[in-house]
Amino acid sequence: MMSQTSLESKLEALQCHFTWDLDPSRSKLFRLRYHLEEIGTEEGTRWLGHVYNLRGYVQYKLGFTEDAQSLFNKAAEAFCQTRRADEGPWLVVNYGNQAWLHHHLGEQAESQAYLSKVDALMNKYPSPSQDELHPEIYAEKAWTLMKFSSDKKLLAADYFQRAIRMQPDMVEWKSSHVLLLAKAAVKADRGLDADMLEEMGIAKEEDPENLYLAAHYLQHNAETMEEERVEDEARELAQKILMNPVSSYSGFKVLLWVYVHHVSVDEAIVLAEEALKQHPDVRFLKRCVAFSYKSKIYFGTDGPPKQSMIDKAISVHEEVVSLYPEPSLMRKIDLANMYAKSNHSQAKAEQIYQELLKSDLETADKQLVYNRYATYLHFVVKDSRRSAQYHMRAAEILIQSYFRRDSVTILEKIRDRNWHQMSREVEEFLENLPEPQ
């Protein structure tokens, strides 16, 4: 039996979720858990082993060790199914997770047994490049990191690149790499250049069954395509997606975005309702229906929304919030904004915002709430002074995010409007505002 010190040093040296410096907040863990649950577990999902591995780690961090054990076991089974082999380098991360879990449970003999399995796999399947990790490990590390935060996305892209360089035949790695770069460009407000679009098109041709990629490609290409062609491609893609198992990786939510902005909001609602009718108990599809109704309220082109439409949107959003034991801030804010549009529920909107403002939020979540409340104060309450004050609160939280950028941009516009009652105060605030590190 190995000594405790020796065991711990070997555990620390493993490549797995327990050693990858993943330290998400509790609210982030819940968001991640819901996201992973909605990816789908049908046979044929190419990232299924990785999904179960990460779900197991999330459940461990939330304190559900029995669930974690079950999910790690499912991950091992899923890898064997998708790789059509009983063992291989793709199990290194999973065995590392199992070694750590048994260690935390005080089961040192089992932990040591998994360490031995890791050693055996690494000896039998060494990395093609002596100074680098095995490409299977890089790919799983990349896929895991991209689920955590925007500041890890560039590192994830680098790991995907290394994996692809050593093992270029893995189509799903290439597709995920391209999608990751595209999302990073959008998040940084850069948009996709011609080279990126071309790369995405090549990935789509190499991975024709990946409808998630196809939906993103159509989304990014739609602006430059003829309207009729966008409509035809969107409807054709919708038929394909509806024939497949329901999953947040199916491309359905992205396709609804294309419908809302380039086809018709009403058609988006019909499509979402049709999908939900086929699968009435699927939580993800209820979110898609809520998104469609929200889009009708904000982007409908046939005049102000009728009260009956707003009531329907409220009802759907209330149901979505109730389906998540730990509802996300954005889902609550969406519900508040639906209430704000109603003739008889505006007090409920203010109540939700006040509850969020008084709750014990993590810093990044506070920034989000300040930004959204500032927008609500401006457009609904028509209180531009308090709106500016809350944009200032969001901006002084030095975490780089979409919400901070939005607040700073709005404050710069207020500064440049000499007639605005807050322009001098905002100008002084911006002059002394440090940049996030």
Summary of the structure (lengths in Angstrom):
residues: 437
radius of gyration: 23.9
end to end distance: 47.0
largest distance: 77.1
contacts: 1384
relative contact order: 0.05
helix: 73%
strand: 0%
